[in-house]
Amino acid sequence: MKKNRITFYQTMLIILAISLIGCTTENSPLRDDIDNKRYADLLEERLSDLPPDAEVAIALVQEGQVEYIGVQNQNGVLRGTANANHIFEIGSITKVFTGISLSALISEQRAALNDRVEDQLGYPLRAGGEITLAQLATHTSGLPSLPTNVDEVKDFDIMDPYASYSGDNLQSYLQNHMPLDIAVGTSYEYSNLGMGILGYTLAQMANTTYEDLLKNTLTSHLDMTQTTTLLTNVDPELLVTPRTRQGEITSHWNFDETMSGAGSVKSSVQDMAKFIQYNFRNDEIVNRAQQAAFTIDNNLSMGLGWLIYEDEVFRIHTHDGGTGGFSSILMMDKEKQIGVIVLSNVANYDEGISPLCNDFILELYGRL
């Protein structure tokens, strides 16, 4: 999870002008492992600095068909690998799950976009009592990216920063530390805290945990059996090892209920392909979440959890994510029924996987 997503998403303009890579690497072992030589060239170019033992899993979705691509750095050489069922932390892509869960509760008449947070939490906020669920979902609540009272967290661990931030810590922040001058509903400010509060609040409204909220609204209906918010639910044989940008093994992240809605989901590209296909549906739950609810600038707007890039040619719903040992990105065009998910077990690897995701989206457009 990162403090600001706008800088990257403004570069979606390159989709209009980017030239796909024309070079080939005739002697590349990856070209022996992957039948589609075009894909092999793209992967070689974009993942040339993939750290040792790191891997990338990709799903390309188009009109009901799914292609899986896996790459791993094996002894300094990129090789193809079968990792469609390997489980990665998807970080802030979780926020899209949270937005869809809000939409689902609205359809069940258990929530409304203008519901006030303090009414749902059951205690008054120090300031900003008018913060609504919609503002949390669109990053317009005025809340900062992260809470400022981590010094109050018992057993706080910088290597697992969200594991111990409890409901009591959240209440203390909202009643004692929250800024008095927040501009509610007037501007976009990416907030992990705000989306964490949204997931926490929705789970309380549904009288359940965030894990079960996702099961009830999404994963169980879509047969996403490899998707969970809890590391204890993951098959250790399939769980990918988290790595730093330098390739060193680092820690998995755990999430207390208060921040789970911001970045706790672990999944595979196999399951995420199902998630993309679900979002191609024309029903009120996904349509509500995908509708532009706040304009950021001429080409960018926010849905419920989704960032939306739109011009006269494209309408892309997207989100990226990152934890201490993983980076991820999802892009999809609902009208054209195409989508790409890229998962990696490398922290802070946007410069590798984001252009790669752009490349594959263009490849899918080229087939239309």
C-alpha positions as CSV (number, residue, x, y, z in Angstrom):
1,M,0.0,0.0,0.0
2,K,1.3,3.4,-0.9
3,K,0.6,7.0,0.0
4,N,-0.4,8.3,-3.5
5,R,-1.5,6.5,-6.6
6,I,-2.2,9.4,-8.9
7,T,1.2,9.9,-10.4
8,F,1.2,6.4,-12.0
9,Y,-2.3,6.5,-13.2
10,Q,-1.8,9.8,-15.0
11,T,0.7,7.8,-17.2
12,M,-2.2,5.8,-18.5
13,L,-2.0,8.3,-21.4
14,I,0.8,6.2,-22.7
15,I,-1.8,3.6,-23.7
16,L,-2.7,6.1,-26.5
17,A,0.9,6.5,-27.8
18,I,3.1,3.6,-26.5
19,S,4.9,1.7,-29.2
20,L,5.1,-2.0,-28.4
21,I,8.6,-3.5,-28.2
22,G,9.9,-4.5,-31.6
23,C,13.2,-6.2,-30.6
24,T,13.6,-10.0,-30.2
25,T,15.9,-12.0,-28.2
26,E,16.5,-15.0,-30.4
27,N,18.6,-17.0,-27.9
28,S,16.5,-16.3,-24.8
29,P,15.6,-19.4,-22.8
30,L,12.3,-17.7,-22.1
31,R,11.4,-18.0,-25.8
32,D,11.9,-21.8,-25.5
33,D,9.5,-21.9,-22.5
34,I,6.7,-19.6,-23.8
35,D,5.0,-20.5,-27.0
36,N,4.0,-16.9,-27.8
37,K,7.4,-15.4,-28.8
38,R,5.8,-11.9,-28.7
39,Y,5.0,-12.4,-25.0
40,A,8.5,-13.7,-24.4
41,D,10.0,-10.5,-25.8
42,L,7.7,-8.3,-23.7
43,L,8.6,-10.2,-20.6
44,E,12.4,-10.1,-21.3
45,E,12.2,-6.3,-21.8
46,R,10.1,-5.4,-18.8
47,L,11.4,-7.9,-16.3
48,S,15.1,-7.8,-17.2
49,D,15.8,-6.7,-13.6
50,L,13.6,-9.2,-11.8
51,P,15.5,-10.2,-8.7
52,P,16.9,-13.7,-8.2
53,D,14.2,-16.3,-7.3
54,A,11.4,-13.8,-7.7
55,E,8.4,-14.6,-9.9
56,V,5.6,-12.9,-11.8
57,A,2.2,-14.4,-12.5
58,I,-0.1,-13.0,-15.2
59,A,-3.6,-13.6,-16.4
60,L,-4.9,-12.2,-19.7
61,V,-8.7,-12.2,-19.9
62,Q,-10.7,-11.6,-23.1
63,E,-14.3,-12.5,-23.8
64,G,-14.4,-15.5,-21.5
65,Q,-11.0,-16.8,-22.4
66,V,-8.1,-16.7,-20.0
67,E,-4.3,-17.1,-20.7
68,Y,-1.9,-17.6,-17.9
69,I,1.8,-16.7,-18.1
70,G,4.4,-17.3,-15.4
71,V,8.0,-16.1,-15.2
72,Q,10.7,-16.7,-12.6
73,N,14.3,-15.6,-12.3
74,Q,16.1,-18.9,-12.1
75,N,19.9,-18.5,-11.5
76,G,19.9,-15.2,-13.2
77,V,17.9,-16.3,-16.2
78,L,14.2,-15.7,-16.9
79,R,12.3,-18.9,-17.4
80,G,8.7,-19.8,-17.8
81,T,7.0,-21.3,-14.8
82,A,3.5,-22.7,-14.0
83,N,2.4,-20.4,-11.2
84,A,-1.3,-19.6,-12.0
85,N,-2.3,-21.1,-8.6
86,H,0.5,-19.5,-6.6
87,I,-0.8,-17.1,-3.9
88,F,0.5,-13.5,-3.7
89,E,-0.4,-10.6,-1.5
90,I,-2.3,-8.2,-3.8
91,G,-2.1,-5.2,-1.4
92,S,-4.3,-2.2,-2.3
93,I,-6.2,-4.1,-5.0
94,T,-8.1,-5.2,-1.9
95,K,-9.7,-1.7,-2.0
96,V,-11.7,-2.7,-5.1
97,F,-13.0,-5.7,-3.1
98,T,-14.0,-3.3,-0.3
99,G,-15.8,-1.0,-2.8
100,I,-17.7,-3.8,-4.3
101,S,-18.7,-5.1,-0.8
102,L,-20.1,-1.6,-0.1
103,S,-22.1,-1.8,-3.3
104,A,-23.4,-5.3,-2.3
105,L,-24.6,-4.1,1.1
106,I,-26.3,-1.1,-0.6
107,S,-28.2,-3.6,-2.9
108,E,-29.2,-5.5,0.2
109,Q,-30.4,-2.2,1.7
110,R,-28.0,-2.7,4.6
111,A,-26.0,0.4,3.8
112,A,-26.2,3.7,1.9
113,L,-23.6,5.9,0.3
114,N,-24.5,8.8,2.6
115,D,-24.3,6.8,5.8
116,R,-22.2,8.7,8.3
117,V,-19.1,6.8,9.7
118,E,-19.6,8.0,13.3
119,D,-23.2,6.7,13.3
120,Q,-22.0,3.3,12.2
121,L,-19.1,3.1,14.6
122,G,-21.2,4.1,17.5
123,Y,-18.9,6.9,18.9
124,P,-18.4,10.6,17.9
125,L,-15.4,11.6,15.8
126,R,-13.1,14.4,17.0
127,A,-13.8,16.2,13.7
128,G,-15.4,15.4,10.4
129,G,-18.5,13.8,11.8
130,E,-20.0,14.1,8.4
131,I,-17.6,11.7,6.8
132,T,-19.7,9.2,4.8
133,L,-19.1,5.7,3.4
134,A,-19.0,7.2,-0.1
135,Q,-16.2,9.5,0.9
136,L,-14.2,6.7,2.3
137,A,-14.7,4.7,-0.8
138,T,-13.6,7.5,-3.1
139,H,-10.6,8.8,-1.0
140,T,-12.4,12.1,-0.4
141,S,-12.8,11.8,3.4
142,G,-10.0,14.2,4.1
143,L,-8.3,11.5,6.2
144,P,-4.5,11.1,5.8
145,S,-3.0,8.0,4.3
146,L,-2.0,6.5,7.6
147,P,-3.0,7.1,11.3
148,T,-0.5,9.1,13.4
149,N,-0.9,7.2,16.7
150,V,1.2,4.1,16.0
151,D,3.1,4.9,19.2
152,E,0.0,3.7,21.0
153,V,0.0,0.3,19.3
154,K,1.1,-2.6,21.5
155,D,3.9,-4.7,19.9
156,F,4.1,-2.5,16.8
157,D,6.3,-4.0,14.2
158,I,7.5,-1.9,11.3
159,M,8.0,-5.1,9.2
160,D,4.3,-6.0,9.7
161,P,2.8,-2.5,10.3
162,Y,-1.0,-3.3,10.2
163,A,-1.0,-6.5,12.3
164,S,-1.7,-4.9,15.7
165,Y,-3.6,-1.7,14.9
166,S,-6.7,-2.5,17.0
167,G,-10.2,-1.1,17.3
168,D,-9.1,0.7,20.4
169,N,-6.2,2.3,18.5
170,L,-8.6,3.4,15.8
171,Q,-11.1,4.9,18.2
172,S,-8.2,6.8,19.9
173,Y,-7.1,8.2,16.6
174,L,-10.6,9.2,15.5
175,Q,-11.4,10.9,18.8
176,N,-8.0,12.3,19.9
177,H,-5.7,12.6,16.9
178,M,-7.7,13.2,13.8
179,P,-7.0,16.6,12.3
180,L,-9.5,19.3,13.1
181,D,-9.2,21.0,9.7
182,I,-9.9,18.1,7.3
183,A,-11.7,19.1,4.1
184,V,-14.4,16.4,3.9
185,G,-15.7,15.6,0.4
186,T,-13.8,18.3,-1.5
187,S,-10.6,16.8,-2.8
188,Y,-8.9,13.5,-3.5
189,E,-6.3,12.3,-1.0
190,Y,-5.4,8.6,-1.2
191,S,-6.0,7.1,2.2
192,N,-5.2,3.6,3.4
193,L,-6.7,4.6,6.7
194,G,-9.9,5.7,5.1
195,M,-10.4,2.4,3.2
196,G,-9.4,0.4,6.3
197,I,-12.2,2.2,8.2
198,L,-14.6,1.5,5.4
199,G,-13.9,-2.3,5.5
200,Y,-14.0,-2.3,9.2
201,T,-17.3,-0.4,9.3
202,L,-19.0,-2.6,6.6
203,A,-18.0,-5.7,8.5
204,Q,-19.6,-4.3,11.7
205,M,-22.7,-3.3,9.8
206,A,-23.0,-6.9,8.5
207,N,-22.2,-8.3,12.0
208,T,-19.2,-10.3,10.7
209,T,-15.5,-10.1,10.0
210,Y,-14.0,-8.6,6.9
211,E,-12.9,-12.0,5.8
212,D,-16.4,-13.3,6.0
213,L,-17.8,-10.1,4.5
214,L,-15.7,-10.9,1.3
215,K,-16.8,-14.5,1.4
216,N,-20.5,-13.5,1.6
217,T,-20.4,-10.7,-1.0
218,L,-17.8,-12.0,-3.4
219,T,-15.4,-15.0,-3.1
220,S,-17.8,-17.8,-2.3
221,H,-20.1,-16.9,-5.1
222,L,-17.2,-16.8,-7.6
223,D,-15.5,-20.0,-6.5
224,M,-12.4,-18.0,-5.6
225,T,-11.2,-20.7,-3.3
226,Q,-7.6,-19.4,-3.2
227,T,-8.6,-15.9,-2.1
228,T,-8.5,-14.9,1.6
229,T,-7.4,-12.1,3.9
230,L,-5.8,-14.4,6.4
231,L,-2.4,-16.0,6.0
232,T,-3.5,-18.9,8.2
233,N,-6.0,-19.9,5.4
234,V,-3.3,-20.1,2.7
235,D,-1.8,-23.4,1.6
236,P,1.9,-22.9,2.5
237,E,2.9,-25.0,-0.5
238,L,1.3,-22.3,-2.8
239,L,2.2,-19.2,-0.8
240,V,4.9,-17.2,-2.6
241,T,7.9,-15.9,-0.6
242,P,7.9,-12.1,-0.3
243,R,11.1,-10.3,-1.4
244,T,12.6,-6.9,-1.3
245,R,13.5,-5.0,-4.5
246,Q,17.0,-6.4,-4.0
247,G,15.7,-9.9,-3.9
248,E,16.1,-10.5,-0.1
249,I,13.5,-12.5,1.7
250,T,11.2,-10.3,3.8
251,S,8.0,-10.6,5.9
252,H,4.5,-11.3,5.0
253,W,2.0,-8.7,6.1
254,N,-0.9,-9.4,8.5
255,F,-3.9,-7.1,9.0
256,D,-6.0,-6.4,12.0
257,E,-9.7,-5.9,11.3
258,T,-9.3,-2.1,11.4
259,M,-7.1,-2.0,8.3
260,S,-8.0,-5.2,6.5
261,G,-10.1,-3.4,3.9
262,A,-7.1,-1.5,2.7
263,G,-4.8,-4.3,1.7
264,S,-5.2,-7.7,3.3
265,V,-6.2,-9.9,0.4
266,K,-4.0,-12.8,-0.8
267,S,-4.9,-14.4,-4.1
268,S,-3.7,-16.1,-7.3
269,V,-4.1,-15.0,-10.9
270,Q,-6.4,-18.0,-11.4
271,D,-8.8,-16.5,-8.9
272,M,-8.2,-12.9,-10.0
273,A,-9.2,-13.9,-13.6
274,K,-12.5,-14.9,-12.1
275,F,-12.7,-11.6,-10.3
276,I,-12.1,-9.7,-13.6
277,Q,-14.8,-11.7,-15.4
278,Y,-17.2,-11.0,-12.6
279,N,-16.6,-7.3,-13.1
280,F,-17.5,-7.7,-16.8
281,R,-21.1,-8.4,-15.7
282,N,-23.9,-5.9,-16.2
283,D,-25.5,-6.0,-12.8
284,E,-26.2,-3.3,-10.2
285,I,-23.5,-4.3,-7.8
286,V,-20.6,-4.1,-10.1
287,N,-22.1,-1.2,-12.1
288,R,-22.5,0.9,-9.0
289,A,-18.9,0.3,-7.9
290,Q,-17.6,1.1,-11.4
291,Q,-19.6,4.3,-11.8
292,A,-17.6,7.5,-11.6
293,A,-18.4,9.1,-8.2
294,F,-15.7,11.8,-7.9
295,T,-13.8,13.6,-10.6
296,I,-10.0,14.0,-10.0
297,D,-9.1,15.7,-13.2
298,N,-10.1,15.6,-16.9
299,N,-9.3,12.0,-17.5
300,L,-9.4,10.5,-14.0
301,S,-12.2,9.8,-11.6
302,M,-12.9,7.5,-8.7
303,G,-15.6,4.8,-8.4
304,L,-16.1,2.8,-5.2
305,G,-12.5,1.6,-4.8
306,W,-11.8,1.7,-8.6
307,L,-9.7,4.4,-10.3
308,I,-11.1,5.1,-13.7
309,Y,-9.2,6.5,-16.7
310,E,-11.4,7.6,-19.5
311,D,-11.2,9.5,-22.8
312,E,-12.8,9.4,-26.2
313,V,-11.3,6.0,-26.9
314,F,-10.7,4.1,-23.6
315,R,-12.4,3.5,-20.3
316,I,-10.1,1.6,-18.1
317,H,-10.8,0.5,-14.5
318,T,-7.6,-0.1,-12.6
319,H,-5.8,-0.4,-9.3
320,D,-2.4,-1.3,-8.2
321,G,-1.1,-2.6,-4.9
322,G,2.0,-3.2,-2.8
323,T,3.0,-4.7,0.5
324,G,6.4,-5.2,2.1
325,G,7.2,-8.0,-0.3
326,F,4.7,-7.9,-3.2
327,S,3.6,-5.6,-6.1
328,S,0.5,-6.0,-8.2
329,I,-1.6,-4.3,-10.8
330,L,-5.0,-4.8,-12.5
331,M,-6.4,-3.1,-15.6
332,M,-9.7,-3.9,-17.4
333,D,-11.9,-2.5,-20.1
334,K,-15.5,-3.7,-19.4
335,E,-16.9,-2.6,-22.7
336,K,-14.3,-4.5,-24.7
337,Q,-14.3,-7.4,-22.2
338,I,-10.5,-7.4,-21.7
339,G,-8.5,-7.4,-18.5
340,V,-5.0,-8.1,-17.2
341,I,-3.8,-8.9,-13.7
342,V,0.0,-9.0,-12.9
343,L,1.2,-10.2,-9.5
344,S,4.8,-10.2,-8.3
345,N,6.6,-11.2,-5.1
346,V,8.8,-8.1,-5.3
347,A,8.2,-4.9,-3.2
348,N,8.2,-1.6,-5.0
349,Y,8.3,-3.1,-8.5
350,D,6.0,-0.7,-10.3
351,E,8.6,0.1,-12.9
352,G,8.5,-3.6,-14.0
353,I,5.0,-4.7,-13.8
354,S,3.1,-1.5,-14.6
355,P,4.6,-1.1,-18.1
356,L,4.2,-4.8,-18.6
357,C,0.5,-4.6,-17.8
358,N,0.1,-1.7,-20.3
359,D,1.9,-3.8,-22.9
360,F,-0.5,-6.8,-22.4
361,I,-3.6,-4.5,-22.4
362,L,-2.4,-3.2,-25.8
363,E,-1.9,-6.8,-27.0
364,L,-5.5,-7.6,-26.2
365,Y,-6.8,-4.4,-27.8
366,G,-4.8,-5.5,-30.9
367,R,-6.9,-8.6,-31.2
368,L,-10.2,-6.8,-31.3
